[in-house]
């Protein structure tokens, strides 16, 4: 289990509290909806940060293991290992999920949403707001490493 499980539990609890307040309508519903959208973005970015950390570690472990080969391939992997800090996250995802192009495309879409939220201060589109399910999906991906 990774920290993503704890993140999902925290999100579910906080989102539930916000939803309860929306149902009570004792507060300004528009303000609560904006709060919920901000909460979704915050947990989406936190989930990505935790996932990226695990992806970086997994990719580095794979590169390290392949760099031990006593072949020409091993030399190439060793070069990659020595320059691993410069490998962008998308290339690391390629290394880990290269056998599943549909999943890689989905992760690219998620990463685009992440970039828009992190760098352009955009809220998540409606179809991406199933944060609890998305965090669970990331946890399942980690189990496949």
Secondary structure, 3 states (H helix, E strand, C coil): CCHHHHHHHHHHHHHHHHHHHHHHCCCCHHHHHHHHHHHHHHHHHHHHHHHHHHHHHHHHHHHHHHHCCCCHHHHHHHHHHHCHHHCCHHHHHHHHHCCCHHHHHHHHHHHHHHHHHHHCCCCCCHHHCCHHHHHHHHHHHHHCC
